[in-house]
Structure formats: structure tokens, C-alpha cells
């Protein structure tokens, strides 16, 4: 990740968590904008996926979206108690 903490892939897509009211219509909109959705959670109001950088503002402007933030990366703790990402 760069200084923003956002992972960018070779296709110019950002790995983000879209905090929103999760609806079929919003998911279709994201896919139409070129997103690849990894997971959704209605309860957590979250859509996790890869979204083209040039479409992030359009996603954030959607009335159902409350935030677009860097996707959380998994963290593991080894037997020694050391944390790795």
C-alpha cells in the first residue's frame, strides 16, 4: 500500500471497503463501473472489493454510500506472539 494505506493493483483498481446500505442496485452500479466485489455484508453495511481509481468519486457520490475507506488487511499472530500482516 502507498502512503494512503490503499492497495492498488496493476489494473489501477483500489482495494476498498464501501460503507453503504447494501442493495442489489448498488452492487450492479459498482460492477457497471468496473468493480470486482469480493464480499458483502448487509448487517455491517459493507461491500469489499476492487474499484477503478477513476470511479471512486462516483461511488462516494452515491446517496446510499456513507464512506469509501481502505480495505482492512488480515493480521495474524504467530505462536511467539509476533504480529505479521
C-alpha positions in Angstrom: 0.0 0.0 0.0 1.0 3.6 -0.6 1.0 6.4 1.9 -2.8 6.3 2.0 -2.9 2.7 3.1 -4.9 1.8 0.0 -3.7 -1.2 -2.0 -3.7 -0.5 -5.8 -3.5 -3.4 -8.3 -1.9 -3.5 -11.8 -5.2 -2.7 -13.4 -5.4 0.6 -11.5 -8.1 -0.5 -9.0 -8.2 0.3 -5.3 -8.9 -2.3 -2.7 -11.6 -0.6 -0.6 -14.5 -1.1 1.8 -17.6 0.7 0.6 -19.7 1.5 3.7 -23.3 1.7 2.5 -26.8 0.4 2.6 -26.1 -2.8 0.6 -28.6 -3.2 -2.2 -28.7 -5.2 -5.4 -28.9 -1.9 -7.3 -25.7 -0.5 -5.7 -23.9 -3.8 -6.3 -24.9 -3.6 -10.0 -23.7 0.0 -10.2 -20.3 -1.0 -8.8 -20.0 -3.8 -11.3 -21.1 -1.5 -14.1 -18.3 0.9 -13.0 -15.8 -1.9 -13.3 -15.6 -3.1 -9.7 -14.9 -6.6 -8.7 -16.9 -7.4 -5.5 -15.2 -9.8 -3.0 -17.8 -9.8 -0.3 -20.9 -8.0 1.0 -22.5 -7.7 4.4 -25.9 -6.2 4.9 -25.5 -6.2 8.7 -22.1 -4.5 8.6 -23.2 -2.1 5.8 -20.1 -3.1 3.8 -19.1 -4.0 0.3 -15.5 -5.1 0.0 -13.8 -5.1 -3.4 -11.6 -3.6 -6.1 -12.8 -0.4 -7.7 -11.1 1.5 -10.5 -9.4 4.6 -9.2 -11.1 6.9 -11.6 -14.6 5.7 -10.4 -14.1 6.2 -6.7 -15.6 9.6 -6.6 -18.7 8.4 -8.5 -19.1 5.6 -5.9 -18.6 8.1 -3.0 -21.3 10.4 -4.5 -24.0 7.7 -4.4 -26.6 8.7 -1.8 -26.6 5.2 -0.2 -22.8 5.4 0.4 -21.6 6.8 3.7 -17.8 6.2 3.2 -15.2 4.6 1.0 -12.2 3.5 3.0 -9.1 1.3 2.6 -10.0 -2.4 2.9 -8.7 -3.8 6.2 -5.9 -6.3 5.7 -5.8 -9.5 7.7 -3.4 -9.7 10.6 -2.1 -13.0 12.1 -0.4 -13.6 15.4 2.2 -16.4 15.4 3.0 -18.8 18.2 5.7 -16.4 19.5 3.1 -13.6 19.8 4.7 -11.7 16.9 2.2 -10.0 14.6 2.5 -10.2 10.9 0.5 -8.8 8.0 
